[in-house]
Amino acid sequence: MDIEKFILAIITTNPAKVPSGTSVFHCENKEEMEVIATNLEAILDGIAHLLTEEIYVIVKH
């Protein structure tokens, strides 16, 4: 089964701005958010996109 065009994870420093329905990783600061996004990008074989200063999404294209 191939997953395409799907949000795999969301990484945020502001959980109030993130909808439920996918894996959400809450971080204490921007630096932690960047490390988690980079690691999940590799682990999930997806692409990390910075939506706002508080939110990254990992998607599969």
LUMVEXLUM-40962 format. One record per atom (N, C-alpha, C, O): atom name; x, y, z negated; chain; residue in one letter. Coordinates in Angstrom, 2 decimals. Atoms other than C-alpha are relative to their C-alpha. Layout:
LUMVEXLUM-40962
<pt site="CA" X="X" Y="Y" Z="Z" unit="A" code="a"/>
...
This chain:
LUMVEXLUM-40962
<pt site="N" X="0.84" Y="-1.17" Z="0.00" unit="A" code="m"/>
<pt site="CA" X="0.00" Y="0.00" Z="0.00" unit="A" code="m"/>
<pt site="C" X="0.89" Y="1.24" Z="0.00" unit="A" code="m"/>
<pt site="O" X="1.77" Y="1.36" Z="-0.85" unit="A" code="m"/>
<pt site="N" X="-0.74" Y="-1.24" Z="-0.07" unit="A" code="d"/>
<pt site="CA" X="1.42" Y="3.38" Z="0.99" unit="A" code="d"/>
<pt site="C" X="-0.87" Y="1.14" Z="-0.51" unit="A" code="d"/>
<pt site="O" X="-2.04" Y="1.26" Z="-0.14" unit="A" code="d"/>
<pt site="N" X="0.70" Y="-1.18" Z="0.49" unit="A" code="i"/>
<pt site="CA" X="0.44" Y="6.53" Z="-0.86" unit="A" code="i"/>
<pt site="C" X="0.54" Y="1.20" Z="0.76" unit="A" code="i"/>
<pt site="O" X="1.74" Y="1.48" Z="0.71" unit="A" code="i"/>
<pt site="N" X="-0.40" Y="-1.17" Z="-0.74" unit="A" code="e"/>
<pt site="CA" X="0.51" Y="9.61" Z="1.36" unit="A" code="e"/>
<pt site="C" X="-0.93" Y="1.16" Z="-0.31" unit="A" code="e"/>
<pt site="O" X="-2.12" Y="0.96" Z="-0.58" unit="A" code="e"/>
<pt site="N" X="0.77" Y="-1.21" Z="0.24" unit="A" code="k"/>
<pt site="CA" X="-0.66" Y="13.19" Z="0.84" unit="A" code="k"/>
<pt site="C" X="-0.76" Y="-0.09" Z="-1.31" unit="A" code="k"/>
<pt site="O" X="-1.99" Y="0.00" Z="-1.36" unit="A" code="k"/>
<pt site="N" X="0.57" Y="0.23" Z="1.32" unit="A" code="f"/>
<pt site="CA" X="-1.22" Y="12.68" Z="-2.85" unit="A" code="f"/>
<pt site="C" X="0.85" Y="0.69" Z="-1.04" unit="A" code="f"/>
<pt site="O" X="2.08" Y="0.67" Z="-0.95" unit="A" code="f"/>
<pt site="N" X="-0.74" Y="-0.59" Z="1.12" unit="A" code="i"/>
<pt site="CA" X="-0.27" Y="14.58" Z="-6.01" unit="A" code="i"/>
<pt site="C" X="0.38" Y="-1.12" Z="-0.96" unit="A" code="i"/>
<pt site="O" X="-0.48" Y="-1.81" Z="-1.49" unit="A" code="i"/>
<pt site="N" X="-0.50" Y="1.08" Z="0.86" unit="A" code="l"/>
<pt site="CA" X="1.90" Y="12.20" Z="-8.03" unit="A" code="l"/>
<pt site="C" X="0.14" Y="0.44" Z="-1.45" unit="A" code="l"/>
<pt site="O" X="-0.07" Y="-0.37" Z="-2.36" unit="A" code="l"/>
<pt site="N" X="-0.19" Y="-0.49" Z="1.37" unit="A" code="a"/>
<pt site="CA" X="2.58" Y="14.39" Z="-11.08" unit="A" code="a"/>
<pt site="C" X="0.00" Y="1.52" Z="-0.01" unit="A" code="a"/>
<pt site="O" X="0.23" Y="2.17" Z="1.01" unit="A" code="a"/>
<pt site="N" X="-0.07" Y="-1.44" Z="0.23" unit="A" code="i"/>
<pt site="CA" X="2.36" Y="17.89" Z="-12.49" unit="A" code="i"/>
<pt site="C" X="0.88" Y="0.24" Z="-1.21" unit="A" code="i"/>
<pt site="O" X="0.75" Y="-0.45" Z="-2.23" unit="A" code="i"/>
<pt site="N" X="-0.90" Y="-0.36" Z="1.11" unit="A" code="i"/>
<pt site="CA" X="5.03" Y="19.46" Z="-14.70" unit="A" code="i"/>
<pt site="C" X="-0.30" Y="1.46" Z="-0.33" unit="A" code="i"/>
<pt site="O" X="-0.33" Y="2.31" Z="0.56" unit="A" code="i"/>
<pt site="N" X="0.40" Y="-1.36" Z="0.37" unit="A" code="t"/>
<pt site="CA" X="4.12" Y="22.56" Z="-16.68" unit="A" code="t"/>
<pt site="C" X="0.52" Y="0.41" Z="-1.37" unit="A" code="t"/>
<pt site="O" X="0.81" Y="-0.42" Z="-2.23" unit="A" code="t"/>
<pt site="N" X="-0.26" Y="-0.57" Z="1.33" unit="A" code="t"/>
<pt site="CA" X="4.99" Y="24.85" Z="-19.55" unit="A" code="t"/>
<pt site="C" X="-1.28" Y="0.60" Z="-0.56" unit="A" code="t"/>
<pt site="O" X="-1.28" Y="1.12" Z="-1.68" unit="A" code="t"/>
<pt site="N" X="1.28" Y="-0.55" Z="0.43" unit="A" code="n"/>
<pt site="CA" X="1.34" Y="25.94" Z="-19.78" unit="A" code="n"/>
<pt site="C" X="-1.13" Y="-0.98" Z="0.32" unit="A" code="n"/>
<pt site="O" X="-1.76" Y="-0.87" Z="1.37" unit="A" code="n"/>
<pt site="N" X="1.01" Y="1.03" Z="-0.26" unit="A" code="p"/>
<pt site="CA" X="-1.06" Y="22.96" Z="-20.09" unit="A" code="p"/>
<pt site="C" X="-1.41" Y="0.53" Z="0.25" unit="A" code="p"/>
<pt site="O" X="-2.22" Y="-0.15" Z="0.87" unit="A" code="p"/>
<pt site="N" X="1.33" Y="-0.56" Z="-0.19" unit="A" code="a"/>
<pt site="CA" X="-4.10" Y="25.25" Z="-20.11" unit="A" code="a"/>
<pt site="C" X="-0.30" Y="0.29" Z="1.48" unit="A" code="a"/>
<pt site="O" X="-1.47" Y="0.40" Z="1.85" unit="A" code="a"/>
<pt site="N" X="0.19" Y="-0.31" Z="-1.42" unit="A" code="k"/>
<pt site="CA" X="-3.57" Y="25.97" Z="-16.39" unit="A" code="k"/>
<pt site="C" X="-0.02" Y="-1.22" Z="0.90" unit="A" code="k"/>
<pt site="O" X="-0.10" Y="-1.09" Z="2.12" unit="A" code="k"/>
<pt site="N" X="-0.11" Y="1.22" Z="-0.80" unit="A" code="v"/>
<pt site="CA" X="-3.42" Y="22.33" Z="-15.27" unit="A" code="v"/>
<pt site="C" X="-1.26" Y="-0.84" Z="-0.16" unit="A" code="v"/>
<pt site="O" X="-1.69" Y="-1.11" Z="-1.28" unit="A" code="v"/>
<pt site="N" X="1.19" Y="0.85" Z="0.09" unit="A" code="p"/>
<pt site="CA" X="-6.47" Y="20.23" Z="-14.39" unit="A" code="p"/>
<pt site="C" X="0.37" Y="-1.43" Z="-0.40" unit="A" code="p"/>
<pt site="O" X="1.52" Y="-1.84" Z="-0.25" unit="A" code="p"/>
<pt site="N" X="-0.23" Y="1.41" Z="0.31" unit="A" code="s"/>
<pt site="CA" X="-6.82" Y="16.66" Z="-15.59" unit="A" code="s"/>
<pt site="C" X="-0.19" Y="-0.81" Z="1.28" unit="A" code="s"/>
<pt site="O" X="-0.62" Y="-0.29" Z="2.30" unit="A" code="s"/>
<pt site="N" X="0.19" Y="0.86" Z="-1.15" unit="A" code="g"/>
<pt site="CA" X="-6.87" Y="13.72" Z="-13.23" unit="A" code="g"/>
<pt site="C" X="1.28" Y="-0.52" Z="0.61" unit="A" code="g"/>
<pt site="O" X="1.25" Y="-1.33" Z="1.53" unit="A" code="g"/>
<pt site="N" X="-1.29" Y="0.50" Z="-0.47" unit="A" code="t"/>
<pt site="CA" X="-3.17" Y="13.15" Z="-12.65" unit="A" code="t"/>
<pt site="C" X="0.97" Y="0.01" Z="-1.18" unit="A" code="t"/>
<pt site="O" X="0.64" Y="0.51" Z="-2.26" unit="A" code="t"/>
<pt site="N" X="-1.01" Y="0.01" Z="1.07" unit="A" code="s"/>
<pt site="CA" X="-0.04" Y="12.61" Z="-14.72" unit="A" code="s"/>
<pt site="C" X="0.53" Y="1.40" Z="-0.22" unit="A" code="s"/>
<pt site="O" X="1.00" Y="2.05" Z="0.72" unit="A" code="s"/>
<pt site="N" X="-0.45" Y="-1.35" Z="0.33" unit="A" code="v"/>
<pt site="CA" X="0.86" Y="15.83" Z="-16.51" unit="A" code="v"/>
<pt site="C" X="1.12" Y="-0.10" Z="-1.03" unit="A" code="v"/>
<pt site="O" X="0.98" Y="-0.78" Z="-2.05" unit="A" code="v"/>
<pt site="N" X="-1.13" Y="-0.03" Z="0.91" unit="A" code="f"/>
<pt site="CA" X="4.22" Y="16.45" Z="-18.18" unit="A" code="f"/>
<pt site="C" X="0.11" Y="1.40" Z="-0.56" unit="A" code="f"/>
<pt site="O" X="0.29" Y="2.37" Z="0.18" unit="A" code="f"/>
<pt site="N" X="-0.06" Y="-1.30" Z="0.67" unit="A" code="h"/>
<pt site="CA" X="4.30" Y="19.27" Z="-20.73" unit="A" code="h"/>
<pt site="C" X="1.44" Y="0.25" Z="-0.44" unit="A" code="h"/>
<pt site="O" X="2.06" Y="-0.61" Z="-1.07" unit="A" code="h"/>
<pt site="N" X="-1.38" Y="-0.35" Z="0.33" unit="A" code="c"/>
<pt site="CA" X="7.65" Y="21.03" Z="-21.18" unit="A" code="c"/>
<pt site="C" X="0.02" Y="1.24" Z="-0.88" unit="A" code="c"/>
<pt site="O" X="-0.89" Y="2.06" Z="-0.85" unit="A" code="c"/>
<pt site="N" X="-0.16" Y="-1.13" Z="0.91" unit="A" code="e"/>
<pt site="CA" X="8.90" Y="23.52" Z="-23.74" unit="A" code="e"/>
<pt site="C" X="0.44" Y="1.27" Z="0.69" unit="A" code="e"/>
<pt site="O" X="0.09" Y="2.37" Z="0.26" unit="A" code="e"/>
<pt site="N" X="-0.54" Y="-1.19" Z="-0.67" unit="A" code="n"/>
<pt site="CA" X="10.66" Y="25.84" Z="-21.29" unit="A" code="n"/>
<pt site="C" X="0.26" Y="-0.31" Z="1.47" unit="A" code="n"/>
<pt site="O" X="0.12" Y="-1.45" Z="1.92" unit="A" code="n"/>
<pt site="N" X="-0.23" Y="0.11" Z="-1.44" unit="A" code="k"/>
<pt site="CA" X="11.54" Y="26.46" Z="-17.65" unit="A" code="k"/>
<pt site="C" X="1.14" Y="-0.97" Z="0.33" unit="A" code="k"/>
<pt site="O" X="1.05" Y="-1.73" Z="1.29" unit="A" code="k"/>
<pt site="N" X="-1.14" Y="0.88" Z="-0.25" unit="A" code="e"/>
<pt site="CA" X="14.88" Y="24.63" Z="-17.87" unit="A" code="e"/>
<pt site="C" X="-0.41" Y="-1.47" Z="-0.11" unit="A" code="e"/>
<pt site="O" X="-0.04" Y="-2.28" Z="0.73" unit="A" code="e"/>
<pt site="N" X="0.47" Y="1.38" Z="0.17" unit="A" code="e"/>
<pt site="CA" X="13.25" Y="21.45" Z="-19.19" unit="A" code="e"/>
<pt site="C" X="-0.92" Y="-0.38" Z="1.16" unit="A" code="e"/>
<pt site="O" X="-0.86" Y="-1.50" Z="1.66" unit="A" code="e"/>
<pt site="N" X="0.93" Y="0.25" Z="-1.10" unit="A" code="m"/>
<pt site="CA" X="10.55" Y="21.74" Z="-16.52" unit="A" code="m"/>
<pt site="C" X="0.77" Y="-0.31" Z="1.29" unit="A" code="m"/>
<pt site="O" X="0.38" Y="-1.22" Z="2.03" unit="A" code="m"/>
<pt site="N" X="-0.80" Y="0.24" Z="-1.19" unit="A" code="e"/>
<pt site="CA" X="13.20" Y="21.91" Z="-13.76" unit="A" code="e"/>
<pt site="C" X="0.69" Y="-1.37" Z="-0.03" unit="A" code="e"/>
<pt site="O" X="0.75" Y="-2.06" Z="0.98" unit="A" code="e"/>
<pt site="N" X="-0.65" Y="1.31" Z="0.14" unit="A" code="v"/>
<pt site="CA" X="15.05" Y="18.85" Z="-15.10" unit="A" code="v"/>
<pt site="C" X="-1.00" Y="-1.12" Z="0.22" unit="A" code="v"/>
<pt site="O" X="-0.73" Y="-2.07" Z="0.95" unit="A" code="v"/>
<pt site="N" X="1.04" Y="1.02" Z="-0.14" unit="A" code="i"/>
<pt site="CA" X="11.86" Y="16.80" Z="-15.38" unit="A" code="i"/>
<pt site="C" X="-0.47" Y="-0.08" Z="1.46" unit="A" code="i"/>
<pt site="O" X="-0.63" Y="-1.18" Z="1.99" unit="A" code="i"/>
<pt site="N" X="0.44" Y="-0.02" Z="-1.40" unit="A" code="a"/>
<pt site="CA" X="10.73" Y="17.88" Z="-11.87" unit="A" code="a"/>
<pt site="C" X="1.03" Y="-0.67" Z="0.91" unit="A" code="a"/>
<pt site="O" X="0.67" Y="-1.45" Z="1.79" unit="A" code="a"/>
<pt site="N" X="-1.06" Y="0.60" Z="-0.82" unit="A" code="t"/>
<pt site="CA" X="14.08" Y="16.91" Z="-10.35" unit="A" code="t"/>
<pt site="C" X="0.07" Y="-1.51" Z="-0.19" unit="A" code="t"/>
<pt site="O" X="0.19" Y="-2.26" Z="0.78" unit="A" code="t"/>
<pt site="N" X="-0.04" Y="1.44" Z="0.27" unit="A" code="n"/>
<pt site="CA" X="14.10" Y="13.52" Z="-12.06" unit="A" code="n"/>
<pt site="C" X="-1.22" Y="-0.72" Z="0.56" unit="A" code="n"/>
<pt site="O" X="-1.08" Y="-1.79" Z="1.16" unit="A" code="n"/>
<pt site="N" X="1.20" Y="0.64" Z="-0.52" unit="A" code="l"/>
<pt site="CA" X="10.49" Y="12.72" Z="-11.17" unit="A" code="l"/>
<pt site="C" X="-0.04" Y="-0.02" Z="1.52" unit="A" code="l"/>
<pt site="O" X="-0.55" Y="-0.96" Z="2.13" unit="A" code="l"/>
<pt site="N" X="-0.10" Y="-0.04" Z="-1.45" unit="A" code="e"/>
<pt site="CA" X="11.09" Y="13.77" Z="-7.59" unit="A" code="e"/>
<pt site="C" X="0.76" Y="-1.22" Z="0.51" unit="A" code="e"/>
<pt site="O" X="0.33" Y="-1.86" Z="1.47" unit="A" code="e"/>
<pt site="N" X="-0.80" Y="1.16" Z="-0.41" unit="A" code="a"/>
<pt site="CA" X="13.75" Y="11.07" Z="-7.30" unit="A" code="a"/>
<pt site="C" X="-0.68" Y="-1.33" Z="-0.36" unit="A" code="a"/>
<pt site="O" X="-0.71" Y="-2.25" Z="0.45" unit="A" code="a"/>
<pt site="N" X="0.63" Y="1.24" Z="0.48" unit="A" code="i"/>
<pt site="CA" X="11.92" Y="8.42" Z="-9.34" unit="A" code="i"/>
<pt site="C" X="-1.24" Y="-0.35" Z="0.83" unit="A" code="i"/>
<pt site="O" X="-1.42" Y="-1.51" Z="1.20" unit="A" code="i"/>
<pt site="N" X="1.26" Y="0.24" Z="-0.70" unit="A" code="l"/>
<pt site="CA" X="8.59" Y="8.82" Z="-7.52" unit="A" code="l"/>
<pt site="C" X="0.12" Y="0.06" Z="1.52" unit="A" code="l"/>
<pt site="O" X="-0.85" Y="-0.18" Z="2.23" unit="A" code="l"/>
<pt site="N" X="-0.25" Y="-0.14" Z="-1.44" unit="A" code="d"/>
<pt site="CA" X="10.15" Y="9.36" Z="-4.08" unit="A" code="d"/>
<pt site="C" X="-0.97" Y="1.01" Z="0.60" unit="A" code="d"/>
<pt site="O" X="-1.58" Y="0.78" Z="1.65" unit="A" code="d"/>
<pt site="N" X="0.88" Y="-1.08" Z="-0.46" unit="A" code="g"/>
<pt site="CA" X="8.17" Y="12.59" Z="-3.72" unit="A" code="g"/>
<pt site="C" X="0.79" Y="1.28" Z="0.15" unit="A" code="g"/>
<pt site="O" X="2.02" Y="1.29" Z="0.08" unit="A" code="g"/>
<pt site="N" X="-0.60" Y="-1.31" Z="-0.16" unit="A" code="i"/>
<pt site="CA" X="8.84" Y="16.26" Z="-3.19" unit="A" code="i"/>
<pt site="C" X="-0.55" Y="0.92" Z="-1.07" unit="A" code="i"/>
<pt site="O" X="-1.77" Y="0.97" Z="-1.28" unit="A" code="i"/>
<pt site="N" X="0.42" Y="-0.95" Z="1.03" unit="A" code="a"/>
<pt site="CA" X="8.75" Y="18.86" Z="-5.98" unit="A" code="a"/>
<pt site="C" X="-0.23" Y="1.36" Z="0.63" unit="A" code="a"/>
<pt site="O" X="0.59" Y="1.86" Z="1.40" unit="A" code="a"/>
<pt site="N" X="0.34" Y="-1.34" Z="-0.47" unit="A" code="h"/>
<pt site="CA" X="7.05" Y="22.15" Z="-5.21" unit="A" code="h"/>
<pt site="C" X="-0.32" Y="0.88" Z="-1.20" unit="A" code="h"/>
<pt site="O" X="-1.12" Y="0.50" Z="-2.05" unit="A" code="h"/>
<pt site="N" X="0.27" Y="-0.97" Z="1.05" unit="A" code="l"/>
<pt site="CA" X="7.08" Y="25.17" Z="-7.53" unit="A" code="l"/>
<pt site="C" X="-1.21" Y="0.82" Z="0.43" unit="A" code="l"/>
<pt site="O" X="-1.13" Y="1.60" Z="1.38" unit="A" code="l"/>
<pt site="N" X="1.21" Y="-0.76" Z="-0.33" unit="A" code="l"/>
<pt site="CA" X="3.53" Y="26.58" Z="-7.48" unit="A" code="l"/>
<pt site="C" X="0.01" Y="1.37" Z="-0.65" unit="A" code="l"/>
<pt site="O" X="-0.31" Y="2.37" Z="-0.02" unit="A" code="l"/>
<pt site="N" X="-0.13" Y="-1.24" Z="0.75" unit="A" code="t"/>
<pt site="CA" X="4.03" Y="29.22" Z="-10.16" unit="A" code="t"/>
<pt site="C" X="1.22" Y="-0.15" Z="-0.89" unit="A" code="t"/>
<pt site="O" X="1.85" Y="-1.21" Z="-0.89" unit="A" code="t"/>
<pt site="N" X="-1.13" Y="0.10" Z="0.94" unit="A" code="e"/>
<pt site="CA" X="6.70" Y="29.98" Z="-12.75" unit="A" code="e"/>
<pt site="C" X="-0.26" Y="-1.02" Z="-1.09" unit="A" code="e"/>
<pt site="O" X="0.65" Y="-1.40" Z="-1.82" unit="A" code="e"/>
<pt site="N" X="0.38" Y="0.93" Z="1.07" unit="A" code="e"/>
<pt site="CA" X="4.81" Y="27.58" Z="-15.03" unit="A" code="e"/>
<pt site="C" X="-0.40" Y="-1.39" Z="0.50" unit="A" code="e"/>
<pt site="O" X="-0.65" Y="-2.28" Z="-0.31" unit="A" code="e"/>
<pt site="N" X="0.52" Y="1.26" Z="-0.53" unit="A" code="i"/>
<pt site="CA" X="3.84" Y="24.73" Z="-12.68" unit="A" code="i"/>
<pt site="C" X="0.80" Y="-0.51" Z="1.19" unit="A" code="i"/>
<pt site="O" X="1.01" Y="0.20" Z="2.17" unit="A" code="i"/>
<pt site="N" X="-0.54" Y="0.76" Z="-1.11" unit="A" code="y"/>
<pt site="CA" X="5.63" Y="22.21" Z="-10.48" unit="A" code="y"/>
<pt site="C" X="-0.99" Y="-1.12" Z="0.31" unit="A" code="y"/>
<pt site="O" X="-1.63" Y="-1.66" Z="-0.60" unit="A" code="y"/>
<pt site="N" X="0.74" Y="1.20" Z="-0.37" unit="A" code="v"/>
<pt site="CA" X="3.77" Y="19.53" Z="-8.52" unit="A" code="v"/>
<pt site="C" X="0.95" Y="-0.90" Z="0.77" unit="A" code="v"/>
<pt site="O" X="1.79" Y="-0.43" Z="1.53" unit="A" code="v"/>
<pt site="N" X="-0.73" Y="1.01" Z="-0.77" unit="A" code="i"/>
<pt site="CA" X="5.29" Y="16.34" Z="-7.20" unit="A" code="i"/>
<pt site="C" X="-1.01" Y="-0.62" Z="0.94" unit="A" code="i"/>
<pt site="O" X="-2.02" Y="-1.18" Z="0.50" unit="A" code="i"/>
<pt site="N" X="0.94" Y="0.53" Z="-0.98" unit="A" code="v"/>
<pt site="CA" X="3.60" Y="15.29" Z="-3.98" unit="A" code="v"/>
<pt site="C" X="0.70" Y="-0.99" Z="0.93" unit="A" code="v"/>
<pt site="O" X="1.92" Y="-0.97" Z="1.10" unit="A" code="v"/>
<pt site="N" X="-0.47" Y="0.92" Z="-1.03" unit="A" code="k"/>
<pt site="CA" X="3.96" Y="12.54" Z="-1.44" unit="A" code="k"/>
<pt site="C" X="-0.57" Y="0.48" Z="1.31" unit="A" code="k"/>
<pt site="O" X="-1.79" Y="0.57" Z="1.46" unit="A" code="k"/>
<pt site="N" X="0.46" Y="-0.48" Z="-1.31" unit="A" code="h"/>
<pt site="CA" X="3.81" Y="13.82" Z="2.14" unit="A" code="h"/>
<pt site="C" X="-0.18" Y="-1.15" Z="0.96" unit="A" code="h"/>
<pt site="O" X="-0.57" Y="-0.94" Z="2.11" unit="A" code="h"/>
